[in-house]
Amino acid sequence: MRPPGRRGVPTAPPALLLLPLLVPLLGAPRGVGAGPGAPAELRVRVRLPDGQVTEESLQADSDADSISLELRKPDGTLVSFTADFKKDVKIFRALILGELEKGQSQFQALCFVTRLHHNEIIPSEAMAKLRQKNPRAVRQAEEVRGLEHLHMDIAVNFSQGGLLSPHLRNVCAEAADSIYTRQEDVRFWLEQGVDSSVFEALPQALEPLRCGQVADCGKPCVCRYGLSLAWYPCLLKYCHSRDRPAPYKCGIRSCQKSYTFDFYVPQKQLCLWDEEP
């Protein structure tokens, strides 16, 4: 259902509008005019759930019909999100700085792959046309969507990952042994013709303990990792005008959404951030 529009032309245009409304003010955005197939990029300053401010990069490739988002958290973790509309796949990746004093490597990479529903985020074509009037403004999501808790019980075979999405091999290259998905999404992709060789069942512990309950760092456990998309365009806004017979696109609605992922790890050493029982 479309968000209700306002009668007449808005007197105060939204801070982020679709490209045709802003080109006369700003000129072509970065990526536009760089040749066919060049992804359009938008950089915005966003407020994180803890109140801190960071820069977020959004890229849209209308030819590949995909969107990517990337931001760095205050603790140095790099979070990225990729939406592949052609394959109904979304990919979350986290590059987590390791604690060298605890014997961890320089960073740890995780990838979580789930089904993309097309009403979760605006289309790539619309994203490619977004431009902001005030690049220095700090954006805060208009809508906070509910926390989604996901139990990841299937591993994705990195060598076959391109059969699921062509973006997976690039996005999850550092997480080749830590790519997780879940059975209900696998069933959907198998029905779409994805080969079963892409997926592998994860071990199931007889008594699955959260890593926070396990004292021995060499023992297997269930790890939990949480991440948040602090700001992303989730809906198109439509306006009405006496001069136009039909509603027209005139901006976007922004959302914030958080996720938690539970997944099996062969040793607690791979999940030292999870201290909650």
ROKEZA-291181 format. One record per residue (C-alpha): x, y, z; residue number from 1. Coordinates in Angstrom, 1 decimal. Example, Ala and Ser with C-alpha at 12.3 -4.5 7.8 and 13.67 -1.06 7.14 Angstrom:
# ROKEZA-291181
(site (12.3 -4.5 7.8) 1) (site (13.7 -1.1 7.1) 2) 
# end
This chain:
# ROKEZA-291181
(site (0.0 0.0 0.0) 1) (site (1.4 3.4 -1.0) 2) (site (2.0 5.9 1.8) 3) (site (-0.6 8.7 1.6) 4) (site (0.5 11.8 -0.3) 5) (site (-0.3 15.4 0.3) 6) (site (-2.6 17.5 -1.8) 7) (site (-0.7 20.1 -3.8) 8) (site (3.1 20.5 -4.2) 9) (site (4.9 20.2 -0.9) 10) (site (6.1 23.5 0.4) 11) (site (9.2 22.0 2.1) 12) (site (10.7 19.2 -0.1) 13) (site (12.1 16.2 1.7) 14) (site (15.8 16.2 2.4) 15) (site (16.3 13.2 0.1) 16) (site (14.3 13.3 -3.2) 17) (site (14.4 11.5 -6.4) 18) (site (16.9 12.7 -9.0) 19) (site (14.6 14.5 -11.5) 20) (site (13.6 16.9 -8.7) 21) (site (17.1 17.8 -7.7) 22) (site (19.3 17.7 -10.8) 23) (site (18.5 21.4 -11.5) 24) (site (19.9 22.2 -8.1) 25) (site (22.8 19.8 -7.8) 26) (site (23.8 18.5 -11.2) 27) (site (24.3 14.8 -11.9) 28) (site (25.1 12.7 -8.9) 29) (site (28.3 10.7 -8.5) 30) (site (28.1 7.6 -10.8) 31) (site (25.6 9.2 -13.1) 32) (site (27.0 10.1 -16.5) 33) (site (30.0 7.8 -15.9) 34) (site (28.9 5.4 -18.6) 35) (site (26.4 2.6 -18.8) 36) (site (26.5 0.1 -16.0) 37) (site (28.3 2.5 -13.6) 38) (site (26.8 2.2 -10.1) 39) (site (25.4 5.4 -8.6) 40) (site (26.8 6.2 -5.1) 41) (site (25.3 8.2 -2.3) 42) (site (27.2 9.0 0.9) 43) (site (25.1 10.1 3.9) 44) (site (25.9 10.9 7.6) 45) (site (23.7 8.7 9.8) 46) (site (23.0 8.5 13.5) 47) (site (23.5 5.0 15.0) 48) (site (21.2 3.5 17.6) 49) (site (23.7 4.5 20.3) 50) (site (23.6 8.1 19.3) 51) (site (27.0 8.2 17.5) 52) (site (27.3 9.5 14.0) 53) (site (29.0 7.6 11.1) 54) (site (29.2 7.9 7.3) 55) (site (27.2 5.4 5.3) 56) (site (27.8 4.5 1.6) 57) (site (24.9 3.4 -0.6) 58) (site (25.4 2.1 -4.1) 59) (site (22.8 1.1 -6.6) 60) (site (23.4 -0.8 -9.9) 61) (site (20.3 -0.8 -11.9) 62) (site (21.8 -3.0 -14.6) 63) (site (22.6 -5.8 -12.1) 64) (site (19.4 -4.9 -10.1) 65) (site (21.3 -4.7 -6.8) 66) (site (21.9 -2.3 -3.9) 67) (site (24.8 -2.3 -1.4) 68) (site (25.2 -0.4 1.8) 69) (site (28.3 -0.1 4.0) 70) (site (29.1 1.6 7.3) 71) (site (31.8 1.4 10.0) 72) (site (30.7 1.1 13.6) 73) (site (32.5 3.1 16.4) 74) (site (34.3 -0.1 17.5) 75) (site (35.9 -0.5 14.0) 76) (site (33.5 -3.2 12.7) 77) (site (32.7 -2.8 9.0) 78) (site (29.1 -3.8 8.3) 79) (site (27.8 -4.3 4.7) 80) (site (24.4 -5.2 3.3) 81) (site (23.8 -6.3 -0.3) 82) (site (20.4 -6.8 -1.9) 83) (site (20.3 -8.9 -5.1) 84) (site (16.8 -8.4 -6.5) 85) (site (17.4 -10.8 -9.5) 86) (site (18.2 -13.8 -7.2) 87) (site (16.0 -12.8 -4.2) 88) (site (19.0 -12.8 -2.0) 89) (site (20.3 -10.4 0.7) 90) (site (23.8 -10.7 2.2) 91) (site (24.9 -9.3 5.5) 92) (site (28.7 -9.2 6.1) 93) (site (30.6 -8.1 9.3) 94) (site (34.3 -7.6 9.5) 95) (site (35.0 -7.7 13.2) 96) (site (38.4 -6.5 14.6) 97) (site (40.1 -9.3 16.5) 98) (site (41.4 -9.1 20.0) 99) (site (45.1 -10.0 19.5) 100) (site (45.7 -10.3 23.2) 101) (site (43.2 -13.1 23.3) 102) (site (44.9 -15.0 20.5) 103) (site (42.5 -13.9 17.7) 104) (site (43.5 -13.0 14.2) 105) (site (43.5 -9.3 13.0) 106) (site (39.9 -9.5 12.0) 107) (site (37.1 -12.1 11.8) 108) (site (34.6 -12.1 8.9) 109) (site (31.0 -13.4 9.1) 110) (site (28.4 -13.6 6.3) 111) (site (24.7 -14.2 6.7) 112) (site (22.5 -14.9 3.7) 113) (site (18.8 -14.8 3.7) 114) (site (15.8 -14.4 1.3) 115) (site (15.1 -10.9 0.0) 116) (site (11.5 -9.8 -0.1) 117) (site (11.2 -7.0 -2.6) 118) (site (9.1 -4.8 -0.3) 119) (site (11.9 -4.5 2.2) 120) (site (13.8 -1.8 0.4) 121) (site (13.2 0.5 -2.5) 122) (site (14.0 -0.8 -6.0) 123) (site (17.6 -0.4 -7.4) 124) (site (16.4 1.9 -10.2) 125) (site (14.9 4.3 -7.6) 126) (site (17.9 4.1 -5.3) 127) (site (20.2 5.1 -8.3) 128) (site (18.2 8.3 -8.7) 129) (site (18.5 9.4 -5.0) 130) (site (20.4 12.6 -4.2) 131) (site (20.5 14.7 -1.0) 132) (site (20.1 18.4 -0.8) 133) (site (22.3 18.9 2.3) 134) (site (25.2 16.4 2.4) 135) (site (26.3 17.7 5.8) 136) (site (23.0 16.8 7.5) 137) (site (22.9 13.9 9.9) 138) (site (20.1 11.4 8.9) 139) (site (18.0 9.6 11.4) 140) (site (15.5 6.9 10.3) 141) (site (11.9 7.9 10.3) 142) (site (10.7 4.4 11.1) 143) (site (12.3 1.8 13.5) 144) (site (11.3 -1.6 12.3) 145) (site (11.2 -4.6 14.7) 146) (site (14.2 -6.7 15.7) 147) (site (14.5 -9.9 13.6) 148) (site (16.0 -12.9 15.3) 149) (site (17.3 -15.6 12.9) 150) (site (18.5 -19.1 13.6) 151) (site (21.2 -19.9 11.0) 152) (site (21.4 -23.7 10.7) 153) (site (22.9 -24.2 7.2) 154) (site (26.3 -23.3 5.8) 155) (site (26.8 -22.0 2.3) 156) (site (29.6 -23.6 0.2) 157) (site (31.7 -20.7 -0.8) 158) (site (33.1 -22.4 -4.0) 159) (site (29.5 -22.8 -5.2) 160) (site (28.1 -19.6 -3.9) 161) (site (28.0 -17.9 -7.3) 162) (site (25.1 -20.2 -8.1) 163) (site (23.1 -18.5 -5.3) 164) (site (24.1 -14.9 -6.1) 165) (site (27.0 -13.6 -8.2) 166) (site (27.7 -11.0 -5.4) 167) (site (28.5 -13.7 -2.8) 168) (site (32.0 -14.6 -4.0) 169) (site (33.1 -10.9 -3.8) 170) (site (31.2 -9.8 -0.6) 171) (site (32.0 -13.0 1.4) 172) (site (35.6 -13.6 0.2) 173) (site (37.0 -13.0 3.7) 174) (site (34.4 -15.2 5.3) 175) (site (34.7 -18.3 3.0) 176) (site (34.3 -20.7 6.0) 177) (site (31.7 -18.6 7.9) 178) (site (28.8 -18.1 5.5) 179) (site (25.4 -19.0 7.1) 180) (site (21.8 -19.3 6.0) 181) (site (18.7 -21.1 7.3) 182) (site (16.6 -24.0 6.1) 183) (site (13.4 -22.1 5.3) 184) (site (15.3 -19.8 2.9) 185) (site (17.1 -22.8 1.4) 186) (site (13.8 -24.5 0.6) 187) (site (12.7 -21.4 -1.3) 188) (site (15.9 -21.1 -3.3) 189) (site (15.8 -24.9 -4.2) 190) (site (12.3 -24.4 -5.6) 191) (site (13.8 -21.5 -7.7) 192) (site (16.3 -24.0 -9.2) 193) (site (19.4 -23.3 -7.1) 194) (site (21.6 -26.4 -7.0) 195) (site (21.7 -28.2 -3.6) 196) (site (25.5 -28.3 -3.8) 197) (site (25.5 -24.7 -2.6) 198) (site (24.3 -25.7 0.9) 199) (site (25.7 -27.9 3.7) 200) (site (24.0 -28.8 7.0) 201) (site (25.8 -27.5 10.1) 202) (site (26.5 -29.8 13.1) 203) (site (23.7 -29.9 15.7) 204) (site (24.9 -30.0 19.3) 205) (site (23.0 -32.4 21.6) 206) (site (22.9 -29.8 24.2) 207) (site (23.3 -26.5 22.4) 208) (site (24.8 -24.0 24.8) 209) (site (25.3 -20.3 24.1) 210) (site (28.9 -19.4 23.9) 211) (site (28.5 -17.2 27.0) 212) (site (27.7 -20.3 29.0) 213) (site (30.8 -22.2 27.9) 214) (site (34.0 -21.8 29.9) 215) (site (36.4 -23.7 27.6) 216) (site (37.4 -21.6 24.5) 217) (site (38.0 -24.8 22.6) 218) (site (34.5 -26.2 23.0) 219) (site (31.6 -25.8 20.4) 220) (site (28.7 -23.6 21.1) 221) (site (25.9 -21.4 19.7) 222) (site (27.2 -18.0 18.9) 223) (site (25.0 -14.9 18.6) 224) (site (25.9 -11.8 16.6) 225) (site (23.8 -8.7 16.2) 226) (site (24.0 -5.9 13.7) 227) (site (21.8 -2.9 12.7) 228) (site (21.1 -1.1 9.5) 229) (site (20.9 2.4 10.9) 230) (site (19.4 4.1 7.9) 231) (site (18.2 2.9 4.5) 232) (site (15.4 3.9 2.1) 233) (site (12.6 1.4 2.7) 234) (site (9.6 3.0 0.9) 235) (site (8.9 5.4 -1.9) 236) (site (6.8 8.5 -1.1) 237) (site (4.1 9.6 -3.5) 238) (site (2.8 13.2 -3.9) 239) (site (-0.4 14.6 -5.6) 240) (site (-0.7 17.7 -7.7) 241) (site (-3.6 19.4 -9.4) 242) (site (-1.5 19.5 -12.5) 243) (site (-0.9 15.7 -12.6) 244) (site (-3.7 13.1 -13.0) 245) (site (-1.8 10.4 -11.0) 246) (site (0.4 10.4 -7.9) 247) (site (4.1 10.8 -8.6) 248) (site (7.3 9.7 -6.8) 249) (site (8.7 12.6 -4.8) 250) (site (10.9 11.1 -2.1) 251) (site (11.7 8.2 0.2) 252) (site (10.9 7.0 3.7) 253) (site (13.9 5.9 5.7) 254) (site (14.0 2.9 8.1) 255) (site (16.3 1.4 10.8) 256) (site (16.3 -2.4 11.4) 257) (site (18.3 -4.6 13.7) 258) (site (19.0 -8.3 13.4) 259) (site (20.4 -11.0 15.6) 260) (site (21.9 -14.2 14.1) 261) (site (22.4 -17.5 16.1) 262) (site (24.8 -20.0 14.5) 263) (site (27.1 -23.0 15.4) 264) (site (30.8 -22.5 15.9) 265) (site (33.3 -25.3 16.5) 266) (site (35.0 -23.5 19.3) 267) (site (34.1 -20.5 21.6) 268) (site (37.4 -18.8 20.5) 269) (site (35.5 -17.8 17.3) 270) (site (32.8 -16.0 19.3) 271) (site (34.5 -14.1 22.1) 272) (site (32.1 -11.1 21.8) 273) (site (29.1 -13.2 22.9) 274) (site (29.2 -13.0 26.7) 275) (site (25.5 -13.2 27.2) 276) (site (24.2 -16.5 28.6) 277) 
# end
